[in-house]
């Protein structure tokens, strides 16, 4: 690895690089949270089925999570600057095309391209930062990168909501293109090319089987409420996903330099960290999509008003992760992370008591509790990802951790959305026993994606109050389930991440 002094001869260059990568990181949460606020307006403009509308939010996270490790490998082999700038170029072009999308299918494809470009930019930019900074300076740089991501999550919904109300949903693409373009312009001037001379290139079979397994599983989950969870089509797609996953595992065990080093899962603390990486997905991130769909599409909030309500959920991420790092002087990381998840679960249970129509002021306290709880592990997870394995394997551990976290968010969105549609469908079938199953299924899918008017058109015999009651009960049951999974994760964290002796490589008999 080339030293920072060789690659970046001046402090000004390193600061410019940090600004460029942080701007790219700021665009990612904006790209993730914005479409949920715009989904009702998108449906009015372009139409589309509930599954197609789901892909507006899911396509970005699926592509981002599935391609993150592969883009990191490409950067190591062919140059981090090339991957960073190429990713931003794709992200900017897809964002500009967003404003001219003629149909919902085109919009979904553009979201996939945005996710791919975002993965390349994030992987290349993070690797470039690691090359430019050393020691304590590197820690501060990555802390600022994480803070920038938190700023995007905290204030992004409010900014995007106001923009959508003022200029329409198509203007959102111009915002993303402006942020991405500024990041690319600064990066092109200040970033120096670097690569890993030992890199062997992209593990194509591993990347293909991993991406295919993830895509098929997500597609099956999104379609299951329509096809039926036990239908032949659902089972066939789930089986195909499982076969690709098995092929991925078999491939990675044979490759000399695999994309995913499966031997790391022999360390119990590493397994615990992966469980912790997935926790924010279902304890926090899914709410950034579900709540805008509920507030805007079902309860009739304006996009800006919904964005303001979400501020209570994300604002703690600006402060509490730093507090968590400070508290490690007196408490173990496992205790802080597990306790934070329990606080988050309590907030989910509290939010589950809030029926549709609850004033925004009453939602603020449970949302603040959820955001505060998830902020404790949020500030410690990245450090834990590299501390639970031998130092020489920290790079691979970081890549796996990032992939689990981001891919977990995409999967959690798909699973939680499908479960909500299934729960709503069950309630509607009871409330309207004479309605055809196909109409109930379509109405449930519409409600799950914030389409109250479409659901009512399919169920003319049900009053608005009854539809809202069914939706509210399903939403609450979903939150109870998420709280239960969060508590279970907290238990796993307490058990797997408790203090243990220093990790050492296993000794193989017959070798020095």
N, C-alpha and C positions, 0 to 999 in steps of 0.2 A: 504494500500500500504506500503510495506516495505521501510524503509528509505534508502537513498543512502549510508549512513555510514555503515548500516548493510550489504547491498549487496556488496558494493565495499569499502574495508577497506583502499585501497591505491590509490593515484592519478595515479600511473602507470597503475593500472588495468583499471581505467576509460579512460585513454588515449588510451590504447590498444583496449578497446571496441569501442571507437569512430573511430579508424583507421579501425577496422573490418567492422563496419556498413557503413562507407564512401566508403570502397572498394566495398562492395555489391551495394551501390548506384551508384558507377561509372560504374558498369557492366550493369545497366539498360539502360541508354541512348546509350551505345555501342550496346546493343542487339536490340534497337529500330531503330537506324539510319543505322547500317551496312548493313542489307540485301537490302536496297534500292540501295546502290552502287553496290551490287553484283548481282542484279536481271538479268541483261543482260547475265552475265556469267552463272548464274544458269539456265537460259532458254536454252542457248546453250548446256549445259551439260545434263540437265534432261528433257528438253522439258516442256510440260504442257500447259494447256489452260490459257487465260488471267485471268480467275477467280481463278484458282489454283495459279497463280503467285501473284495475289492480296492477297491471304491468307498468303503468306510468310511474308508480312508486317503487315497484319491485325490480324493474329491469336495471335501474342504475345500481342498486346495491348488489344484485346478483353479479353483474359484470365486474363491478369494483372488487368484490370479495373473491371471486373466482380467479381473477387475473393478477392479483397483487403479487403473489410469489413469482409467477411467471415473468412479470414485468421487472421485478427485482433481478432475476437471473439474466434477462436481456440487458439490463443496465450494466451488470458486472462484466458481461462478455463483450458488449458492443459500445459501451460508453454511457455513463449516467446522464451527461448533458443531452445527448441525443434522445434518450428515452424521455427525459423530463420535458424538453421542448417539443418533441413529437407528440407526447401525451397532451400537453397544453394546446397544441395546434388542433388536434382532433377534438378536444373538449370545446374549444372556442368555435370551431366550424359547426359542430353539432348544436351548440347553444344558439348560434346565429340562425341556423336552419329551423330551430324550434319555432321561431316567430312566423315561419311560412309553412308549417306542417299542414298538409291538406286533409289528413285523416288521422284517426286515433292510432291506426296501425303504424303510420309513419312516425307518429310521436313516440310510440313504444320503441321503434328501432333507433330513433335518435337518443332515447334515454340509455339504450344499450351502448351506443357509441360514446355518450358522455361518461358512462361508468368505466369503459375501457380506457378512455383518455385520462380520466381521473386516477385510475390505478397506476398508469404509467407515470403521470406527473408526481403522484405521491411517493411511489417507490423510488424514482430517480432523484427527486428532491431530498428525500430523507437520507439516501445514500450519499448524496453530495454534501449534505451537512455533516455527516459523520467523517467525511474526508477533510473538511475545512476546519473543524474544531476539535480540540483535544482536551482531556481532563475535565476540570470544573467548567470551562467555557462550553464544552460539548453538552454537559448537563443543563446549563442555563439555556443554550440554544434550543434543545429539545423541550425544555419546560415552556419556553415561549411558543414553540410550535403547538404544544398541547393547549396552551392558553388561547391561542388564536382559534383553534378548533372549537374550544368552549365558547368563545365570543360569538362565533358563527351559529352555534346551537342556541345560545341565549337570546341574541338579538336578531338572528336571521328571520324567524317567523314574523316578528313585528315589522321589520323592514320590508320583507316580501309581501306581507299582507297589505301594507299601505301602498306599495307599488301596484299591486294587482287591482286594488280598488280605484286607484287614480288613473292607471294607464291600460288596464286589462291584462289577462294572463299571458299574452304573447310577449309583453315587455319583459317578463322574467328572464327570457333567454338573452336579452340584451345586457341585463345586469351581470349574468354569469360570464358572458363573452367579454365584458369590460374588465371584470376582475381577473379572469384568466389571461386576457391579452396583456394587461399591465404586468402580471407575474412573468409572462413569457418575454416581454420586452426587457425587463430588468435582468432576467436570467440570461438572456442572449448576450448581454453586455458584460456581465460580471462572472458568470459561471465558467469554470475551467473544466475541460474534459478529463475524466478519470475512468479507469476500468480495473478489473481484477485480472492480473496476468495469469492466474491459476484457473480462471473460470473455464468451464468446458462447454458453455453454451446452454441453450434452453433444453430442458428435459421434455421433449415434445410428447412422447407417449404419456408421461405423468401429467403434464398440463392438459392434454386432450381428455384423458379419462376422468380427471378430477373435475374439470369444467363441465363435461357431459353429465357426470353423476349429479352434480349440484343443480344443473339446469333442469334435468329430467325430474328430480325430486321436487323442485320448486313448482314446475309445471303441473305435476301430479297433485300436489297439495292444493294449488289454485283451482284445478278442475274438479277435485273430489266432491265438493258440495253440489256441483252440477251433475256429474256422472253418478254419484253415489260412492261412498268410501269403499264399499265391498263389491263394486261393479267390476266387470271383466277388464274394462279399459283402465280403471284406476290401478287395479292389481298388476296389469301388464306393465304400465309405466313405472310403478314402484319397483317391480322386479327388474326392469331394464336398468334403473338407477342403481339398484343393489349390485347387479352384475358389473357395471362400470366401476363401482366403488371397489369391488373385489379385484378387478383388473388393475386398478390404480395401486392397491396395496401390493399386489404381486409384482407390478412393474417397479415400484420404488424399492422393493427388497433386492432387486437384481442390478439396479443402476449403480455405477461407481460413485457418482455424485448426484444423489437423488434430490428432487425438488423438496421432498418431505422426508426427513430422517426419522423413520419409525422407531428407531432404537431409543429416542428420547422419551418415549412413553413408558420406558422401564423405570423412570424416576417418578415416584408417587407425587412429589411436590410439583413436578412439571405437569402432571395430569390435573392436579388441583388448580394450577394457574390457568389451564385451558378452560376449566369449568368457570373460573372467575372471569375469564375473558368473555365468555358467552353471556354472563349474567346481565350486563347492561342492556343487551338486546331485548330480552323479554321483560325486564324490570323497569326499563326507562325508554329505550329508543322507539319501541313500537307505539308508545303513547304520543310521540312526536308526529305520527301519521294518523293513528286512530282518533285522537282528540280533535284535530282539525276537521276530519271527516264528520265527526259527531257534531261539533259546534257549528260548522258552516252548513253542512249538507242536511242535517237532521233538525238541529235546534234553531237554525236561521240566523246565526251570528254573521256579521260582516267579516271579511278576511282580516282586516286590520284589528278588529275587536278580538278575534280568535287568536291572532298572533300575540296580542297583549296579554291574553289569559295564559298563554304558554310561557310567558316570561318567568312566572313563578316556578315553573318546572325546571328551567335551565339556568336561571341566574345563580344558584348556589355553585355551579361548576366554575364560576369565575374566582371564587375565594376558597371554598372548602378543600379542594385538592391540596393547596399549599398548607392548610392547617393539618391535614392528614399526615403530610410529610414531616411536619414539625412534631406531631404527637408520637411519632415512632421513637422518640427519645425515651418515652416512658411505657409505651404499649407495643406489642408485637404487631407486625403487618397483618397476620392472620386474625388477631383480635379486632383490629380496626376494620378490616375488610368484612369479616363476618358480622360485626355489629352494624356496620353501615347497611348491609343487605337486610338485616332484620328491621332496621328503621324504615328502609324502602318498602318492605313487605307490609309494615304497619300503615304506611301511606297508601298503598294499593288497596288495603282493606277499607280504609277510611273513604277513599275515592269511590269504592264500590257501594257506599251508602248514598251517593249523590245521584238521584234520578235525573232524567232529562228535564230541563227547565230550572235546575238549580242555578241560582245567580252566580255570576262569574266570581264575585267576591267570596262566596262560600267554597268555591273550588280551589281558591288560592292556597289555603292552608294545607290540604292533603297533597296538592302538587308541590308545594314547598318542602313538605316532609319527604316525598319521593326523591326530589332533586337533591336534598341534603343528604339522604341516605346513600344514594348512588355516588355522590361526590367523594366519599371516603375511599372506597376501592378504586375509583377513577384515578386518583392521584398517586396510587401505589402500584397499579397493575403493571405498568411498563418496566419499573424497576424489578419487580418480582419475576417478570418473564425471563430476565437474564441472570438472576441471582440463584435460581433453583437448578441450574445445570452447570457443568464445568465451563470455565471461562472460554476455552477454545471453541465451544459450541454455542456461544451466545448469539452469533449472527443468525444461525439457523433457528434458534429458539425464538428470536425476535420476529423472524419472518412467519413462523408458524403461528405465534401469538396474534400478530396482526391479521393474518388470514382467518383464524378462528373468530376473532372479534368482528371483522367486517362481514365475512360470509355468514356468521351466526345472525347478524342483524337482518340480512336478506332472507334467510330461512325463517327467522322468527316472525318477520312481517307476513310471509306467506302462510305460515302455520296459524298464527293468531287471527289473521283475516279469515281464513277458511273455517276455523273453529267458531268465530263470531257468526259467520253466515250460517253454519250448521245449527247453532243455538237459536238464532233468530228464526230459521226455518222450522225448527221443532215447535217453537212457541206459536208461530203463525198457523201451523197445521192444527194445533189445538184450538186456537181462537177462531179459525175459519174452517171447520171440518168439511164443508161442502165444496170448497174450492179445489180445482185440479192441482195435482202435485207439481206439475210443471210451472203453473202460475205462482205457487207458494215458493218454489225454488228460485224463480227469477226475482220475486219480490224480496226474498231474503238476501240474495246477492246484491240487489240494488241498495237495500238498507245498509248492508255492511260497508258499502262504498259511499255512503252519504246521500243516496238517492231517495229521499222520502217521497217526493212527488211521483216518481216512477213506481215505487212500491204501492202507493195508494191507488194508482191507476190500475194496477193488477189485482187489487183487493178492494173493489168498490163497496163491498158490504161491511167493511171494518171502518170504524171511526178513527180519526186522527189520534184521539186519546188512547184508543186500544193499541194502535200500531206503535205509538211511543212507549206504551207500557211494556209491550212485548220486547221492543228493542232495548229498553232500559234494563229489564230483568236479564236479558242475554248479556248485555255489556257488563252488568254487575257480576254475573256468574263467571264471566271471562276474567275479570279483575281478581276475583277470589282464587281462581286457578293460577293466575300469574303470581299472586302472593304466596301460594303454596309452593310453587316451583322455586321462588326466590328464597323461602325459608329452607327448603331442601338444599339449595346451593350454599347457603350460609353454613349449614351443618357440614357439608363436604369441605368447605374452605377451612373451618375450624379443625377438622380431622386431618386433612391432607397437607395443610400448610403450617401445621404446628412446627415449632423449632426442632430441627434434627441435626445430626452431625453433618459436617461439611461433605458435599457430594464428591465422590471420587469415582473415577472410571473403574468398572469391574475388571478384576485381574483375570486374564485368560491363561490357563495352565499351558506350559510349554513355550510361553513367549516371555521375552525379557521385560 
